Amino acid sequence: MRTLWQDLRYALRMLWRSPGFTAVSVLSLAFGIGANTAIFSLIDTLMLRSIPVRDPGQLVELLRKYPRPDEPRFNGFTWTSYEHFRDNNHVFSDLIGLSRARWTVRAEGLDPETVDGQYVVGNFFPALGVKPAIGRLIGPRDDYTGASASAVAVVSWSYWKNRFNLDPAIVGKRIAVDGMPATIIGVTRRGFAGLELVSPPDVWLPCLTSGPMQLALVGRLKPGVSIGQARAEMAVLFRFALEEISKTSKDPLMRQLTIEVEPAGAGLSRLRDLYAKPLVTMMAVVGLLLLIACTNIASLLLARAAARQREMAIRVSLGAGRLRLGRQALTESVLLSVTGSLPAIFLAYFGAGALVRFMTSGRPVPGMPLHLEIQFHPDTHVLLFTIGVALFAGVLFGLAPAWNAFASAPASSLRTSGKAGETRLRRLFGNSLVVAQVALSVVLLHAAGLFIANLSDLEHLNTGFRRDHVLLVSLDPARSGYSRDELSLRYRELLGRLEAIPGVRSATISGATPMSGRGASRFAIVEGHPESPEDRRYLTLNWVAPKFFETYGTPLLAGREFTFQDRGGAARVAIVNQAMARYYFGGASPLGRHFTFLGEDTAYEIVGLVGDAKYYEIRETPPRTVYLSAFQVSSPPSSFALRTSVPPSSLSGEVRRTVRDVLKSVPVGNITTLADQLDESIVTERLIATLSGLFGALGASLAAIGLYGLLAYTVARRVNEIGIRMALGATRSDVTRMVLGDALGMVVAGMAIGVPVALWSKRLAASLIQDLPLKSAVPVIFGAIAMIAVALVAAYVPARRAAGVDPMTALRYE
């Protein structure tokens, strides 16, 4: 311990004597370790951290999977399926169900508040082993309260604290949940936030207080039962659910559903499925960034070690042990890394927060709340990860200078002191470190170019509508008190008032807006086109008002748009897109043709043909779409769109005032622009492109620092050589070309290694991100050109310094 303390004090003195080197090294490590810590903290939260329940490793989740590989998995089963699985399985000691909800809760003496909640089956809390902080929790006896009995409710510890100020008299207090009376019977223990990784529930109610519903199912494996056994048994029991589905759905794909059983010790999988791939991609990218930082510092430390070669030789001559010298150099490296990890924690804290805000800026995920609550807390897992990364990095970049100190040869070092040049092996090793940095930087820059090109392709993709100058306004008329007919008349009046606002060119209404993630679909029977049930596919539906296609910029190819006279009754009209017309009518005109929806008798006449447009996913092939008049249904939709001649956001205040004048009791739900809504639909791609671009630029900067440091050190060591060359007739341009040639030689060698690796990594990236531009050479060219430019900038100052060497001064130096 005494010698360790001496080594630490010596390392501190050496770092303090080189503030420039120390600052560059600490900042490089802070960015490298901080980026790794930030990404790991989210991976830990979403994928690794166990939920605080009894034996979380025994929990598994039941998921339905569609046959198409691009379809997401879904945890949703009917109450009948839940009862069948619960009563007939032999692999679960408990099977629990839950259903997310959002309620307005009223309590005596408090203002109404909207909260996240869950319906749960009676064995939910007992199966998880959750204990109450006060009172009792929902149990099996609360499952069947009946319509005449008052419902019971359980609240979370945080809700008890924030809403009721930890009032011990909360047990027995009456509240109203969406108007339904309920009695609070208990509070969950502190730290329990349910099974989902999104906004934790504040209130729990028994399932059957609201009647049978769709449930997410989680099972607890019996002792000795493996997940494989559970999968095999559930595959058999799932046949019951398929039979149930076949009775209610005519979609042949629904009968091809399969069931999956996955571990649920870290919570339900929906959020992991959404963000796992981008986070793993970013973890690989920041790992490369840390390698570049370590290689950079290793090259700088080797340069310092070469400058201290005479010092080490004298210390060995005076009796210093080689092992002690190597340990001292390694101590200096680890101290440098640990010092860099301190600001890395703060960078990770703010970086993780920014990542969460970026991730949650996308469109709402069906079945999830609008805002996800993922927070970075530097807990034991994250701190241990940071310490581990810091120690690993310190050892990684400290091995070379430690070995250099260990292998010091006193006689040769003292004999060569003051002479030009250095050993070929040492020069080759230092150059190899820079080559490695360049190679890794090329891979990062290529990845950045690849992801940015993918994002650019998505942003310029033909979606079938114009995204500019469109303001989207959603209303919430559910509790307005207006009848359906009155609401329809008010909406027509509101459209006229909105169009009268200066700067508004047209206004319309629709059921679904582009890239909102919402939509309806139906089967149809088309006149003159018989289909077997197996070949039948859903048609996408959208209820739209007059001027819809004008407002969104979708071309009207034939026929007419809707008018306010299209009010329904026996003569209903529809407009179809090109995809539907091609499929059902080939090259013939669809105008005047008729179709009916499966299970209905009302016929629709096609009066218009419009261009194809995408509404759910930006990458999708435009689906066969039918547009129906919004005013030929009993209750018109409530999504308004305004095409403007001014920046659309500037009209938000006037739009709110107009809505308030016409519909006094209808609140405005959300106001955004179509461009922002499209950006929200590709938030994952924007996240990866932004971070890969940032990390690529940072990696290239670190490589530039390493190249600059090596060239500056080389020029300083070769001053006498350069002086001799200039004394023998070499010009300043010759010396400049010599230094730049050395730099470009290392860059070309790095690209020779990095480009093949980058090309190989394309396939790996394609498995994580859909539709990457794999055949394009632009990302590779971008990475190569960017690296050459960075290298020339980094080499400029050392080359200029070399060209300015005075021959007489250099010769006197010898």
C-alpha positions in Angstrom: 0.0 0.0 0.0 2.9 2.3 0.8 4.4 1.9 -2.7 1.0 2.2 -4.3 0.4 5.5 -2.5 3.8 6.7 -3.8 2.9 5.6 -7.3 -0.4 7.6 -7.1 1.3 10.7 -5.9 4.0 10.5 -8.6 1.2 9.9 -11.2 -0.6 13.0 -10.0 2.5 15.1 -10.2 3.2 13.9 -13.7 -0.4 14.6 -14.9 -0.3 18.0 -13.2 3.0 18.9 -15.0 1.3 18.2 -18.4 -2.0 20.0 -18.2 -2.6 20.0 -22.0 -2.1 16.3 -22.3 -4.2 15.6 -19.2 -7.0 17.8 -20.4 -7.2 16.2 -23.8 -7.0 12.7 -22.3 -9.6 13.3 -19.7 -12.0 14.9 -22.2 -11.5 12.0 -24.6 -12.2 9.4 -21.9 -15.1 11.4 -20.5 -16.9 11.4 -23.9 -16.0 7.7 -24.5 -16.9 6.4 -21.1 -19.9 8.8 -20.7 -21.4 7.7 -24.0 -21.1 4.0 -23.0 -22.5 4.7 -19.6 -25.5 6.6 -21.0 -26.4 3.9 -23.5 -25.8 1.1 -20.9 -28.0 2.9 -18.4 -31.0 2.7 -20.8 -30.2 -0.9 -21.7 -30.0 -1.7 -18.0 -33.4 0.0 -17.4 -35.2 -1.6 -20.3 -33.5 -5.0 -20.6 -31.5 -6.0 -17.6 -32.9 -4.6 -14.4 -35.3 -7.0 -12.6 -38.6 -5.7 -11.3 -39.0 -5.6 -7.5 -41.2 -8.7 -7.0 -40.7 -12.1 -5.5 -38.5 -14.4 -7.7 -38.7 -12.2 -10.9 -36.7 -14.9 -12.8 -39.7 -17.2 -12.6 -42.0 -14.7 -14.5 -42.8 -15.3 -18.1 -44.9 -13.3 -20.6 -47.4 -14.7 -23.1 -47.2 -13.0 -26.5 -49.2 -13.5 -29.7 -47.2 -13.4 -32.9 -48.4 -12.7 -36.4 -47.0 -14.8 -39.3 -45.4 -11.8 -41.0 -41.9 -11.2 -39.6 -42.3 -7.4 -39.6 -45.4 -7.5 -37.4 -44.8 -6.7 -33.7 -45.6 -9.2 -30.9 -48.6 -8.4 -28.9 -49.6 -9.4 -25.3 -53.4 -9.3 -25.5 -55.9 -12.1 -24.8 -59.6 -12.4 -24.2 -61.0 -13.0 -20.8 -62.2 -16.4 -22.0 -58.7 -17.4 -23.2 -57.3 -16.2 -19.9 -59.7 -18.5 -18.0 -58.9 -21.4 -20.3 -55.1 -21.0 -19.9 -55.5 -20.5 -16.1 -57.6 -23.6 -15.5 -55.9 -26.1 -17.9 -52.2 -25.4 -17.7 -49.7 -27.5 -15.7 -46.7 -25.3 -15.9 -47.7 -22.1 -14.1 -48.2 -21.8 -10.3 -50.0 -18.5 -11.1 -51.3 -16.8 -14.2 -52.1 -13.1 -13.8 -53.8 -10.7 -16.2 -53.7 -6.9 -16.3 -55.1 -4.2 -18.6 -53.8 -0.6 -18.8 -56.3 2.3 -18.5 -56.3 6.0 -18.0 -58.9 7.5 -15.6 -60.1 10.7 -14.2 -60.0 10.3 -10.4 -62.0 12.5 -8.0 -61.4 12.6 -4.3 -63.2 14.7 -1.7 -61.5 18.0 -1.2 -59.2 17.6 -4.2 -59.4 18.7 -7.8 -60.0 16.0 -10.4 -56.9 14.4 -11.8 -56.1 12.2 -14.8 -54.0 9.2 -13.8 -52.5 6.1 -15.3 -54.1 2.9 -13.9 -54.5 -0.8 -14.3 -57.3 -3.4 -14.1 -55.8 -6.5 -12.5 -57.1 -10.0 -11.7 -57.5 -10.9 -8.0 -54.3 -12.9 -7.8 -52.1 -10.1 -9.2 -50.5 -8.9 -6.0 -50.3 -12.3 -4.2 -48.7 -14.0 -7.2 -46.0 -11.2 -7.4 -45.4 -11.3 -3.7 -46.1 -7.6 -3.3 -46.8 -6.5 0.3 -48.9 -3.4 1.3 -47.3 -0.4 2.9 -50.6 0.2 4.6 -54.0 -1.6 4.5 -54.4 -4.6 2.2 -54.1 -5.2 -1.5 -56.5 -6.6 -4.1 -57.0 -10.3 -3.6 -59.1 -13.1 -5.2 -62.1 -12.2 -3.1 -62.2 -8.8 -4.9 -62.5 -10.4 -8.3 -66.3 -10.6 -8.3 -67.6 -7.5 -6.6 -70.6 -7.4 -8.8 -72.3 -4.3 -10.3 -74.2 -3.5 -7.0 -71.2 -3.5 -4.8 -68.7 -0.6 -4.4 -65.4 -1.3 -6.2 -62.2 -1.5 -4.2 -59.0 0.3 -5.3 -55.3 0.2 -4.4 -53.0 3.2 -4.9 -49.3 3.4 -5.3 -46.9 4.7 -2.7 -45.9 7.7 -4.8 -49.5 8.6 -5.5 -50.3 8.3 -1.8 -47.3 10.7 -1.1 -48.0 13.2 -3.9 -51.8 13.3 -3.8 -52.6 12.5 -0.2 -49.5 13.6 1.6 -49.0 10.2 3.2 -52.2 10.5 5.1 -52.5 7.3 7.3 -56.3 7.6 7.1 -56.3 6.9 3.4 -57.6 3.4 3.9 -61.4 3.6 3.6 -61.3 6.9 1.8 -63.9 7.1 -1.1 -62.9 8.2 -4.6 -64.6 8.2 -8.0 -62.8 6.6 -10.9 -64.4 7.8 -14.2 -67.5 8.4 -12.2 -67.5 4.9 -10.6 -67.4 4.9 -6.8 -64.5 3.0 -5.2 -63.0 2.6 -1.8 -59.2 2.7 -1.2 -58.3 -0.5 0.7 -54.5 -0.2 0.7 -51.2 1.3 -0.7 -48.5 -0.7 -2.4 -45.0 -0.7 -0.9 -42.5 2.0 -1.9 -40.7 1.2 -5.2 -43.3 -1.1 -6.7 -44.3 0.3 -10.1 -46.1 -2.6 -11.8 -44.9 -4.9 -14.5 -44.5 -2.3 -17.3 -41.5 -0.1 -18.0 -43.7 2.9 -18.9 -45.5 5.4 -16.7 -46.2 3.4 -13.5 -49.9 3.0 -12.5 -51.2 5.2 -9.7 -54.4 3.2 -9.1 -55.3 -0.4 -9.5 -58.9 -1.8 -9.7 -60.1 -5.4 -10.0 -60.7 -6.5 -13.6 -64.4 -7.4 -13.3 -65.4 -4.0 -12.0 -65.4 -3.1 -15.7 -66.5 -6.4 -17.1 -64.4 -8.8 -19.3 -61.7 -7.1 -21.3 -58.5 -7.8 -23.2 -55.7 -8.8 -20.8 -51.9 -8.9 -20.9 -50.9 -12.3 -19.4 -47.9 -13.1 -17.2 -47.3 -16.5 -15.7 -45.1 -17.7 -12.8 -43.3 -21.0 -13.6 -43.7 -23.8 -11.2 -40.5 -25.0 -9.6 -38.5 -27.2 -11.9 -40.5 -26.1 -15.0 -38.4 -24.7 -17.9 -39.5 -22.1 -20.4 -39.3 -24.7 -23.1 -41.8 -26.9 -21.3 -44.1 -23.8 -20.9 -43.8 -23.0 -24.6 -44.8 -26.6 -25.6 -47.8 -26.7 -23.4 -49.0 -23.2 -24.3 -48.8 -24.0 -28.0 -51.3 -26.8 -27.3 -53.6 -24.6 -25.2 -53.4 -21.7 -27.7 -55.5 -23.8 -30.2 -58.5 -22.9 -28.0 -57.8 -19.2 -28.6 -57.4 -19.7 -32.3 -60.8 -21.4 -32.5 -62.2 -18.5 -30.6 -60.6 -16.0 -33.0 -61.9 -17.9 -36.1 -65.5 -17.5 -34.9 -65.2 -13.6 -34.7 -62.6 -12.8 -37.4 -62.7 -13.6 -41.1 -59.0 -12.6 -41.6 -57.1 -15.7 -42.6 -53.9 -14.3 -41.1 -55.5 -14.2 -37.6 -55.8 -18.0 -37.8 -52.1 -18.3 -38.3 -51.2 -16.6 -35.0 -48.7 -18.3 -32.8 -48.0 -18.0 -29.1 -44.6 -17.2 -27.6 -43.4 -17.5 -24.0 -40.6 -15.0 -23.0 -38.9 -14.2 -19.7 -40.6 -11.2 -17.9 -38.2 -10.7 -15.0 -37.4 -7.3 -16.4 -41.0 -6.4 -17.0 -43.3 -6.6 -20.1 -41.5 -6.7 -23.4 -43.3 -4.1 -25.5 -40.9 -1.3 -24.8 -37.9 -3.6 -25.2 -39.1 -4.8 -28.6 -39.4 -1.2 -29.7 -36.0 0.1 -28.5 -33.7 -2.9 -28.1 -32.3 -2.9 -31.7 -31.5 0.8 -31.8 -29.9 0.7 -28.3 -27.8 -2.4 -29.2 -26.7 -0.6 -32.4 -25.7 2.5 -30.4 -23.8 0.4 -27.9 -21.7 -1.0 -30.7 -21.1 2.5 -32.0 -20.0 3.9 -28.6 -17.9 0.9 -28.0 -15.9 1.8 -31.2 -15.7 5.3 -29.9 -14.2 4.2 -26.6 -11.7 2.1 -28.5 -10.7 5.1 -30.6 -10.3 7.2 -27.4 -8.1 4.4 -25.8 -6.0 4.1 -28.9 -5.6 7.9 -29.1 -4.4 8.1 -25.5 -2.1 5.1 -25.9 -0.3 6.8 -28.8 0.0 10.1 -26.7 1.3 8.1 -23.7 3.9 6.4 -25.9 5.0 9.7 -27.2 5.4 10.9 -23.7 7.2 7.7 -22.8 9.7 8.1 -25.6 10.4 11.7 -24.4 11.0 10.2 -20.9 13.2 7.4 -22.2 16.3 9.0 -20.8 14.6 9.4 -17.4 13.6 5.8 -17.3 17.1 4.7 -18.3 18.7 6.7 -15.4 16.2 5.3 -12.9 16.9 1.8 -14.0 20.7 2.5 -13.7 20.1 3.8 -10.2 18.4 0.5 -9.2 14.7 1.0 -9.9 13.0 -2.4 -10.5 11.5 -2.9 -14.0 8.3 -4.3 -12.5 8.0 -1.1 -10.4 8.5 1.1 -13.4 5.8 -0.8 -15.4 3.4 -0.7 -12.5 4.0 3.0 -12.0 3.2 3.7 -15.7 0.1 1.5 -15.4 -1.0 3.3 -12.3 -0.7 6.6 -14.2 -2.9 5.3 -17.0 -5.6 3.9 -14.6 -5.6 7.2 -12.6 -6.0 9.1 -15.9 -9.0 6.8 -16.8 -10.6 7.0 -13.4 -10.3 10.8 -13.5 -12.0 10.8 -16.9 -14.8 8.7 -15.5 -15.9 11.4 -13.1 -17.1 13.9 -15.7 -18.3 10.9 -17.7 -21.0 10.3 -15.0 -22.3 13.8 -15.4 -22.2 13.5 -19.2 -24.0 10.2 -18.9 -26.7 11.7 -16.7 -27.5 14.5 -19.1 -27.0 12.3 -22.1 -29.4 9.6 -20.9 -32.0 12.3 -20.2 -31.6 13.7 -23.7 -31.9 10.2 -25.1 -35.1 9.6 -23.2 -36.6 12.8 -24.5 -35.5 11.9 -28.0 -37.0 8.4 -27.7 -40.3 9.6 -26.4 -40.7 12.3 -29.0 -42.1 9.8 -31.4 -45.7 9.1 -32.0 -47.5 7.3 -29.2 -47.2 3.5 -29.2 -50.6 1.8 -29.2 -51.4 0.6 -25.8 -48.9 2.9 -24.1 -49.2 6.3 -22.5 -48.1 9.3 -24.5 -45.2 10.0 -22.2 -42.8 7.3 -21.1 -41.1 7.8 -17.8 -37.6 6.3 -18.2 -35.1 8.0 -15.9 -31.4 7.6 -15.5 -30.4 6.9 -11.9 -26.6 6.2 -11.3 -27.4 3.1 -9.2 -25.1 0.3 -8.3 -25.3 -1.4 -11.8 -24.5 1.8 -13.7 -21.7 2.8 -11.3 -20.1 -0.6 -11.4 -20.3 -0.5 -15.2 -18.7 2.9 -15.3 -15.9 1.8 -12.9 -15.4 -1.4 -14.9 -15.2 0.5 -18.2 -12.8 3.0 -16.7 -10.4 0.3 -15.4 -10.6 -1.6 -18.6 -9.8 1.5 -20.6 -7.0 2.4 -18.3 -5.4 -1.0 -18.6 -6.0 -1.1 -22.3 -4.3 2.1 -23.2 -1.7 1.8 -20.4 -0.3 -1.6 -21.4 1.9 -0.2 -24.1 3.6 2.5 -22.1 3.8 0.1 -19.1 5.7 -2.4 -21.2 7.8 0.4 -22.6 8.9 1.3 -19.1 9.4 -2.3 -18.1 11.6 -3.0 -21.1 13.8 0.1 -20.7 17.5 -0.6 -21.6 19.7 1.9 -19.8 22.8 1.6 -21.9 21.2 1.9 -25.3 18.9 4.7 -24.1 21.8 6.7 -22.7 23.9 6.2 -25.8 21.1 7.3 -28.1 20.2 10.3 -26.0 20.1 13.4 -28.1 20.5 11.6 -31.4 18.1 11.8 -34.3 15.3 9.5 -34.8 14.1 6.6 -32.7 14.0 2.8 -33.1 12.1 1.4 -36.1 10.0 -0.8 -33.9 8.9 2.0 -31.7 8.0 4.2 -34.7 6.1 1.3 -36.3 4.1 0.7 -33.2 3.2 4.4 -32.7 2.1 4.6 -36.4 0.1 1.4 -36.0 -1.9 3.0 -33.2 -2.8 5.9 -35.4 -3.7 3.5 -38.3 -6.0 1.7 -35.9 -7.7 5.0 -34.9 -8.2 5.9 -38.6 -9.6 2.4 -39.4 -12.1 2.6 -36.5 -13.0 6.2 -37.4 -13.7 5.2 -41.0 -16.1 2.5 -39.7 -17.8 5.1 -37.5 -18.0 7.7 -40.3 -19.3 5.1 -42.7 -22.0 4.1 -40.2 -22.9 7.7 -39.8 -23.1 8.2 -43.6 -25.2 5.0 -43.9 -27.7 6.0 -41.2 -27.9 9.6 -42.3 -28.5 8.5 -45.9 -31.3 6.2 -44.7 -32.9 9.1 -42.8 -32.6 11.4 -45.8 -34.3 8.7 -48.0 -37.2 8.4 -45.6 -37.6 12.2 -45.4 -37.7 12.6 -49.1 -39.8 9.5 -49.8 -42.9 9.9 -51.9 -45.7 9.5 -49.3 -48.6 10.6 -51.5 -49.2 13.9 -49.8 -47.3 17.2 -49.2 -45.9 17.6 -45.7 -45.3 21.3 -45.7 -47.6 24.0 -44.4 -50.2 21.7 -42.9 -51.5 22.3 -39.3 -53.1 19.4 -37.5 -55.7 20.0 -34.8 -57.4 17.3 -32.8 -60.5 17.9 -30.7 -62.0 15.8 -27.9 -65.8 16.0 -28.1 -66.5 12.9 -25.9 -67.9 14.9 -22.9 -69.0 18.0 -24.8 -72.7 17.5 -24.4 -73.4 18.0 -28.1 -75.6 15.5 -29.9 -74.2 13.8 -33.0 -76.3 15.9 -35.4 -75.5 19.1 -33.6 -71.8 18.2 -33.5 -71.9 17.6 -37.3 -73.5 21.1 -37.9 -71.0 22.7 -35.6 -68.1 21.1 -37.4 -69.3 22.4 -40.8 -69.5 25.9 -39.3 -66.0 25.5 -37.7 -64.5 24.5 -41.1 -65.9 27.7 -42.6 -64.6 29.8 -39.8 -61.1 28.2 -40.0 -60.9 28.8 -43.7 -61.7 32.5 -43.0 -58.6 32.9 -40.9 -55.9 34.9 -42.8 -53.2 32.6 -44.0 -55.4 29.5 -44.2 -56.0 28.2 -47.8 -58.2 25.2 -47.0 -59.5 23.1 -44.1 -60.8 19.6 -43.8 -61.5 16.8 -41.3 -60.4 13.1 -41.4 -60.5 10.1 -39.2 -56.8 9.3 -39.6 -54.0 11.7 -40.3 -50.8 10.6 -42.1 -48.3 8.6 -39.9 -50.4 8.9 -36.8 -50.4 5.1 -36.3 -54.2 5.0 -36.3 -56.6 3.7 -38.8 -59.5 1.4 -39.6 -59.9 -1.5 -42.0 -62.7 -3.7 -43.3 -63.2 -6.6 -45.8 -65.2 -5.6 -48.9 -67.1 -7.4 -51.6 -66.4 -5.6 -54.9 -68.8 -5.7 -57.8 -67.5 -7.9 -60.6 -64.6 -9.2 -58.6 -65.4 -12.4 -56.7 -62.9 -13.4 -54.0 -62.5 -16.5 -52.0 -62.2 -16.0 -48.2 -58.6 -17.1 -48.2 -57.6 -14.4 -50.8 -59.6 -11.6 -49.2 -57.5 -8.8 -47.6 -58.4 -5.8 -45.5 -59.1 -2.5 -47.1 -57.8 0.6 -45.3 -60.6 3.1 -44.5 -60.6 6.8 -43.8 -63.5 9.1 -43.2 -62.8 12.5 -44.8 -64.5 15.8 -45.4 -64.6 18.0 -48.5 -61.3 19.5 -49.5 -59.4 16.6 -47.9 -57.3 15.8 -51.0 -56.7 19.5 -51.7 -55.5 20.2 -48.2 -53.1 17.2 -48.1 -51.9 17.6 -51.7 -53.0 14.1 -52.8 -53.8 14.3 -56.5 -57.4 13.7 -57.7 -56.9 11.6 -60.8 -60.6 11.1 -61.9 -64.1 11.9 -60.7 -64.8 14.3 -57.9 -64.1 15.0 -54.2 -66.8 14.7 -51.5 -69.3 17.6 -51.0 -71.4 18.5 -48.0 -74.4 17.0 -49.9 -72.9 13.5 -49.5 -74.9 12.9 -46.4 -75.5 9.1 -46.5 -78.8 7.4 -46.7 -79.3 4.7 -49.4 -77.0 6.4 -51.9 -73.6 6.4 -50.3 -70.4 7.3 -52.2 -66.7 6.5 -51.9 -63.4 7.5 -53.3 -60.6 4.9 -53.9 -56.9 5.1 -54.5 -54.9 3.7 -57.4 -53.8 0.6 -55.5 -57.4 -0.5 -55.0 -58.4 0.4 -58.5 -55.5 -1.6 -60.0 -56.2 -4.7 -57.9 -60.0 -4.8 -58.5 -60.5 -3.2 -61.9 -57.1 -3.5 -63.7 -56.9 -0.7 -66.3 -60.6 0.0 -66.4 -62.1 3.0 -64.7 -63.5 2.4 -61.2 -65.9 5.3 -61.5 -69.5 4.2 -61.2 -68.6 0.7 -59.8 -70.1 -0.5 -56.5 -68.9 -2.5 -53.4 -70.3 -3.4 -50.0 -68.5 -4.1 -46.8 -68.6 -7.7 -45.5 -71.5 -8.2 -43.2 -73.4 -5.1 -44.5 -76.0 -4.5 -47.1 -75.4 -0.9 -47.9 -73.7 -0.4 -51.3 -71.2 2.4 -52.0 -70.7 4.0 -55.4 -67.1 5.0 -56.4 -67.2 8.6 -57.5 -63.5 9.5 -57.4 -60.0 8.1 -58.0 -57.0 9.6 -56.1 -53.3 8.9 -55.9 -51.8 6.4 -53.5 -50.8 7.6 -50.1 -49.3 6.1 -46.9 -51.0 6.5 -43.6 -49.6 4.0 -41.1 -45.9 3.4 -41.9 -43.6 5.5 -44.1 -42.0 2.4 -45.5 -45.1 0.5 -46.3 -46.4 -0.2 -49.8 -49.4 2.1 -50.2 -52.4 0.0 -49.1 -55.6 -0.4 -51.0 -57.6 2.5 -49.5 -61.2 3.5 -49.5 -62.2 7.1 -48.5 -65.7 7.6 -47.1 -67.5 10.9 -46.5 -67.1 12.1 -42.9 -70.6 13.6 -43.0 -72.4 10.4 -44.1 -71.8 8.8 -40.7 -73.6 9.5 -37.5 -70.6 11.0 -35.7 -67.9 12.8 -37.8 -64.2 12.4 -36.9 -62.4 15.1 -35.0 -59.0 15.5 -36.6 -58.8 18.8 -38.5 -56.2 19.8 -41.0 -55.4 23.3 -42.4 -53.2 24.1 -45.3 -51.6 27.4 -44.8 -49.7 30.0 -46.8 -47.8 31.1 -43.6 -45.8 29.0 -41.1 -48.6 26.7 -39.7 -47.5 27.0 -36.1 -48.0 30.7 -36.1 -51.8 30.1 -36.4 -52.1 27.9 -33.3 -53.5 30.7 -31.1 -56.0 31.9 -33.6 -57.2 28.3 -34.2 -57.7 27.8 -30.5 -59.8 31.0 -30.2 -61.9 30.0 -33.2 -62.6 26.5 -31.8 -63.5 28.1 -28.5 -66.0 30.5 -30.2 -67.8 27.7 -32.1 -67.4 24.8 -29.7 -67.3 26.2 -26.2 -67.4 22.8 -24.5 -65.0 20.9 -26.8 -61.4 21.0 -25.7 -58.5 21.1 -28.1 -56.5 17.9 -27.7 -53.3 18.5 -29.6 -52.0 20.9 -32.2 -49.0 20.0 -34.3 -47.8 20.2 -37.9 -47.8 17.4 -40.5 -44.0 17.7 -40.9 -43.6 17.2 -37.1 -45.9 14.2 -37.1 -43.9 12.6 -39.9 -40.7 13.2 -38.0 -42.3 11.5 -34.9 -43.0 8.4 -37.0 -39.3 7.9 -37.8 -37.9 8.9 -34.4 -35.9 5.7 -34.1 -34.1 6.4 -37.4 -33.6 10.1 -36.4 -32.1 8.9 -33.1 -29.6 6.5 -34.7 -28.7 9.0 -37.5 -28.2 11.8 -35.0 -26.1 9.8 -32.6 -24.1 8.0 -35.2 -23.3 11.4 -36.8 -22.3 12.8 -33.5 -20.1 9.8 -32.5 -18.6 9.6 -36.0 -17.6 13.3 -35.8 -16.2 12.7 -32.3 -14.3 9.6 -33.4 -12.8 11.5 -36.3 -11.8 14.3 -33.9 -10.1 11.9 -31.6 -8.2 10.3 -34.5 -7.2 13.8 -35.6 -5.9 14.5 -32.1 -3.9 11.3 -32.2 -2.5 12.0 -35.6 -1.6 15.5 -34.6 0.1 14.4 -31.4 2.1 11.7 -33.2 3.2 14.1 -36.0 4.1 16.9 -33.5 6.1 14.4 -31.5 7.8 13.1 -34.6 8.7 16.6 -35.8 10.1 17.4 -32.4 12.3 14.3 -32.4 13.4 14.8 -36.0 14.4 18.5 -35.7 18.1 17.7 -36.3 17.3 15.4 -39.2 15.1 18.1 -40.8 17.8 20.7 -40.3 20.4 18.5 -42.0 18.0 17.9 -44.9 17.4 21.6 -45.3 21.2 22.3 -45.0 21.7 19.9 -47.9 19.2 21.7 -50.1 15.7 20.5 -49.1 13.1 23.3 -49.5 10.3 24.1 -47.2 7.8 22.5 -49.6 9.9 19.3 -49.6 9.7 19.1 -45.8 6.0 19.9 -45.8 5.3 17.2 -48.4 7.4 14.8 -46.2 5.3 15.4 -43.1 2.0 15.4 -45.0 3.1 12.2 -46.9 3.7 10.5 -43.5 0.2 11.5 -42.4 -1.5 10.4 -45.6 0.4 7.2 -45.6 -1.1 6.3 -42.1 -4.5 7.5 -43.3 -4.4 5.3 -46.4 -3.3 2.3 -44.4 -6.1 2.9 -41.9 -8.6 3.2 -44.7 -7.3 0.0 -46.3 -8.3 -1.7 -43.1 -11.4 0.3 -42.2 -13.2 0.3 -45.5 -13.5 -3.6 -45.8 -14.6 -3.7 -42.2 -17.2 -1.0 -42.9 -18.5 -2.8 -45.9 -18.8 -6.0 -44.0 -20.7 -4.2 -41.2 -23.4 -3.1 -43.7 -25.0 -6.5 -43.4 -25.0 -6.4 -39.7 -26.6 -2.9 -39.7 -29.2 -4.1 -42.2 -30.3 -6.7 -39.8 -31.0 -4.0 -37.2 -32.5 -1.2 -39.4 -34.9 -1.8 -42.3 -34.2 -0.6 -45.9 -30.7 0.7 -45.4 -29.1 1.9 -48.7 -26.7 -1.1 -48.9 -25.9 -0.7 -52.6 -25.0 2.9 -52.3 -21.2 3.8 -52.4 -21.9 7.3 -50.9 -21.4 6.3 -47.2 -18.0 4.7 -48.0 -16.9 7.6 -50.1 -18.2 10.0 -47.4 -16.2 8.2 -44.7 -13.0 8.2 -46.8 -13.2 11.8 -47.8 -14.0 13.0 -44.3 -11.1 11.1 -42.8 -8.6 12.4 -45.4 -9.9 16.0 -44.8 -9.5 15.5 -41.0 -6.0 14.1 -41.4 -4.9 17.0 -43.6 -6.2 19.5 -41.1 -4.5 17.6 -38.2 -1.2 17.4 -40.1 -1.1 21.1 -41.2 0.3 22.5 -38.0 3.1 19.9 -37.5 4.0 20.2 -41.3 4.1 24.0 -41.0 6.3 23.7 -37.9 8.6 21.3 -39.6 8.9 23.6 -42.7 9.9 26.5 -40.3 12.9 24.8 -38.8 16.1 26.9 -38.9 19.0 24.6 -40.2 21.6 26.3 -37.9 19.4 26.0 -34.8 18.8 22.4 -35.6 22.5 21.6 -36.1 23.4 23.4 -32.9 20.7 21.2 -31.1 22.9 18.1 -32.0 
